[in-house]
Amino acid sequence: MTHKITRFLNTTYQLAECPTWDDRQNRLLWADIQGRTIQSMDWETRDITTWHFDNEVGSFGLTDDDRLVVAVWDKVLLFDPQTQSSEILAEVQADEPRTRLNDGKVGPDGAFWVGTMDIESPREPIAGLYRVDGHGEVHEIRDELQCSNGLAWTPDGTYMYHADSSPGWIEYYSFAPETGTLGSKMLYAQQTNKTGRPDGATVDSEGNYWSAGVSAGLLNCFAPDGNLLHAIKMPVDKPTMPCFCGPDLDQLIVTSIKQPDDPDAQSGGLFLVEGHGRRGLKSYRFKTSAG
């Protein structure tokens, strides 16, 4: 399979992450974590709208009432793009100064699943994975993580993927889509610096798991059984997350990091990967009332 990779937009971000397709608004959204913003691009006009926040935006998700659920440092907010107003829904690890919220996604259960990361180096196992529901209730799912990442679900919603970037493992759990209850946990893949430690991820309609190999400049595509199908070399060293987007969910966008000492002018850009032959899945929406 031959892949063509091109710069998608003439834009550069310090740490572009969390690309998300909004099928209702026909737009692509992504975060610039260190820039403390969420960007929204109209798919037809390519016009970009920027929303600013008071602290680093680790991740976000769509909601059932067309707001966004946003992870901002140690708080989960409900943000209204129309009025640009926010309300605090929950706090996560607010008493731990060494962690901030990182990768997060809305699950099939309508809750926001979000992890934290140790912001110091070397990282210590002081972070965790959390489930936040529409009432603002926070449930700790896993502790002793270093950099929670890689959340995604199988097409039928019955398995959840989760990774820790620092040790490089990707695990998956059996998952009850109605309740968000986790079952047995299994090792899906083990990655290294050379093969691409796992950053953000997505799943295509055939159940393949696409993982940004942030340590190796790779986009890794794994089959449902965990076998590596493709290790696609990206034009930048540190890709951060893939996303299927566009009206037919057949466009694949990958975000990246621009490090201060990186001379590559393409770093920190968004990239279009063609030739993959896959389609993505609609994003789940956060249930603003847990019922």
C-alpha positions in Angstrom: 0.0 0.0 0.0 1.4 3.4 -1.1 0.7 6.4 1.1 0.9 10.0 0.0 1.4 12.5 2.8 1.0 16.3 2.4 0.8 19.3 4.6 -2.9 19.9 5.1 -2.9 23.5 6.2 -0.3 26.3 6.2 -0.4 26.5 10.0 2.0 25.6 12.7 1.2 24.8 16.4 3.4 24.1 19.4 1.6 20.9 20.2 -1.4 20.1 17.9 -3.5 17.3 19.3 -7.0 15.8 19.6 -8.2 16.2 16.0 -12.0 15.5 16.0 -14.6 15.4 13.3 -17.9 17.2 14.0 -20.4 15.6 11.6 -23.2 18.0 12.6 -21.2 21.2 11.8 -19.1 19.7 9.0 -15.9 20.9 10.6 -12.6 19.6 11.9 -11.5 20.6 15.4 -8.1 20.2 17.1 -6.3 21.5 20.1 -3.0 23.4 20.4 -2.2 22.2 23.9 0.5 24.7 24.8 -1.1 27.5 22.9 -4.2 27.0 25.1 -6.6 27.0 22.2 -9.1 24.9 20.3 -9.2 25.4 16.5 -12.3 24.8 14.4 -12.0 24.6 10.6 -15.0 24.7 8.3 -14.5 21.8 5.9 -15.9 23.7 2.8 -14.4 27.1 3.3 -11.3 26.2 5.3 -12.0 29.2 7.5 -10.5 28.7 11.0 -12.0 29.9 14.3 -9.9 29.9 17.4 -11.2 29.6 21.0 -8.9 30.5 23.9 -8.7 29.0 27.3 -7.0 30.0 30.6 -4.7 27.0 30.7 -3.4 24.1 28.6 -6.1 22.2 26.7 -5.3 18.5 27.0 -8.2 17.2 25.0 -11.9 17.7 24.3 -15.0 15.9 22.9 -18.4 16.7 21.3 -21.6 16.9 23.3 -25.2 16.0 22.6 -26.2 19.7 22.8 -23.4 21.0 20.5 -21.1 22.2 23.2 -17.7 20.8 23.9 -16.5 18.9 26.9 -12.9 20.2 27.4 -10.0 19.1 29.6 -8.2 22.2 30.8 -5.2 21.4 33.1 -7.1 19.9 36.1 -10.6 20.8 35.2 -13.3 19.4 32.9 -15.4 22.2 31.4 -18.5 22.5 29.3 -17.8 25.1 26.7 -20.3 26.8 24.4 -18.7 27.8 21.1 -21.6 30.1 20.3 -21.4 32.2 23.5 -17.7 31.2 24.3 -18.8 30.7 27.9 -17.6 27.8 30.1 -18.8 26.1 33.2 -16.7 23.8 35.4 -18.1 20.3 35.4 -15.5 18.5 37.4 -11.9 18.6 38.8 -9.4 15.8 38.3 -6.2 15.4 40.4 -6.4 19.0 41.4 -4.3 18.3 44.4 -1.4 16.9 42.4 0.7 19.8 41.0 2.9 17.5 38.9 0.0 16.2 36.7 -2.3 17.7 34.1 -5.2 16.3 32.0 -4.0 14.8 28.7 -5.7 12.5 26.1 -9.4 12.2 26.4 -12.4 11.0 24.4 -16.1 10.5 24.7 -17.0 6.8 24.9 -20.0 4.8 23.7 -21.5 5.3 27.2 -21.7 9.0 26.7 -19.1 9.7 29.4 -15.8 11.6 29.0 -12.8 9.3 29.5 -9.7 11.3 30.2 -6.3 10.6 31.6 -3.6 12.6 33.2 0.2 12.8 32.8 3.2 13.6 34.9 4.6 16.9 33.5 8.0 16.4 35.0 10.9 14.4 33.6 11.7 11.7 34.2 8.0 10.8 34.6 6.8 9.0 37.7 3.7 6.7 37.9 1.5 9.3 39.6 -1.1 9.8 36.8 -4.4 8.0 36.2 -7.4 7.3 33.9 -10.8 8.7 34.8 -14.4 8.6 33.7 -16.4 11.8 34.0 -20.2 11.7 33.5 -22.8 14.3 32.8 -23.4 14.9 36.5 -19.8 15.8 37.0 -19.1 12.6 38.9 -15.4 11.5 38.6 -14.5 7.8 38.8 -10.8 6.7 38.9 -10.4 3.8 36.5 -6.7 3.2 36.8 -3.8 4.7 38.8 0.0 4.4 38.6 0.2 5.7 35.0 2.9 8.0 33.7 1.3 9.5 30.5 -2.2 8.3 29.8 -3.0 8.1 26.1 -4.4 6.2 23.1 -8.1 6.0 24.0 -10.3 4.5 21.3 -13.1 1.9 21.0 -13.9 -0.9 18.6 -16.6 -0.3 16.0 -19.2 -2.1 18.1 -18.1 -0.3 21.3 -17.4 -3.5 23.2 -13.7 -3.0 23.7 -11.7 0.0 24.8 -8.1 0.7 23.9 -5.8 2.6 26.3 -2.1 3.3 26.3 0.7 4.7 28.5 3.2 6.5 26.3 6.2 6.2 28.7 6.4 2.4 29.1 4.9 2.1 25.6 2.2 -0.5 26.2 -1.3 -0.5 24.5 -3.9 -2.4 26.4 -7.6 -3.1 25.8 -10.5 -3.9 28.0 -13.9 -5.5 27.4 -16.4 -2.7 27.6 -20.1 -2.4 28.3 -21.3 0.4 26.0 -24.5 1.0 27.9 -22.9 1.5 31.3 -19.2 2.1 30.7 -18.3 -0.8 32.9 -14.9 -2.4 32.1 -14.1 -6.1 32.1 -11.0 -8.1 31.6 -7.8 -6.3 30.5 -5.3 -7.6 27.9 -2.1 -6.5 26.4 -2.7 -5.4 22.8 0.8 -4.2 21.7 4.1 -3.2 23.2 6.0 -0.4 21.6 9.5 1.0 21.9 11.3 4.3 21.0 12.3 2.7 17.8 8.8 1.3 16.8 6.9 4.4 18.1 5.7 4.8 21.6 1.9 5.3 21.5 0.4 8.8 21.6 -3.1 9.5 20.4 -5.1 7.0 18.4 -8.3 6.2 16.4 -10.1 3.2 15.1 -11.4 2.7 11.5 -14.6 1.1 10.5 -12.9 -2.3 10.0 -11.6 -2.2 13.6 -8.0 -1.4 12.9 -6.2 0.7 15.6 -4.2 3.7 14.3 -1.6 4.9 16.7 0.7 7.9 16.4 4.2 6.6 17.1 5.5 9.9 18.7 9.0 8.7 19.4 9.7 7.4 15.9 7.9 9.6 13.4 5.5 6.8 12.5 1.8 6.3 12.1 1.2 2.6 13.1 -1.8 0.7 12.0 -2.6 -2.5 14.0 -5.1 -5.2 13.0 -7.8 -6.0 15.6 -5.7 -9.0 16.7 -2.7 -6.6 17.5 -0.6 -7.5 14.5 1.1 -4.5 12.9 -0.3 -3.9 9.4 1.5 -0.7 8.4 4.2 1.5 9.9 3.8 4.7 7.8 6.8 7.1 8.0 5.6 10.6 8.6 7.4 13.7 7.3 7.9 14.9 10.9 9.5 13.3 13.9 6.7 13.6 16.4 3.1 12.9 15.1 0.6 13.1 17.9 -2.8 11.8 16.8 -4.7 10.5 13.8 -8.3 11.3 12.9 -10.7 10.2 10.1 -12.6 13.2 9.0 -14.6 14.7 6.1 -18.2 14.2 5.2 -17.5 10.5 4.2 -15.0 10.0 7.0 -12.5 8.9 4.4 -9.9 11.6 5.0 -7.1 10.9 7.5 -5.5 13.8 9.3 -2.5 13.6 11.7 -1.4 16.3 14.1 2.2 16.9 15.3 4.5 18.7 17.7 6.7 21.7 17.1 9.6 21.6 19.6 11.5 24.8 20.2 14.8 23.3 18.9 13.2 21.6 15.9 14.5 23.2 12.6 11.9 21.3 10.5 9.5 23.9 9.2 6.8 21.3 8.9 6.8 20.2 12.5 3.7 21.3 14.4 1.5 21.0 11.2 -1.5 19.0 10.3 -0.9 16.3 7.6 -3.2 14.6 5.2 -2.5 10.9 4.6 -3.9 9.4 1.4 -3.9 5.9 0.0 -5.0 4.2 3.2 -8.3 3.0 1.8 -10.1 3.2 5.1 -13.1 5.0 6.6 -13.5 6.2 10.2 -16.3 6.2 12.7 -18.5 9.0 14.0 -17.4 10.5 17.2 -19.5 9.7 20.3 -21.2 12.6 22.0 -21.0 13.4 25.7 -24.4 13.1 27.5 -24.8 16.4 29.3 -27.3 14.8 31.6 -26.3 11.3 32.8 -30.0 10.4 33.2 
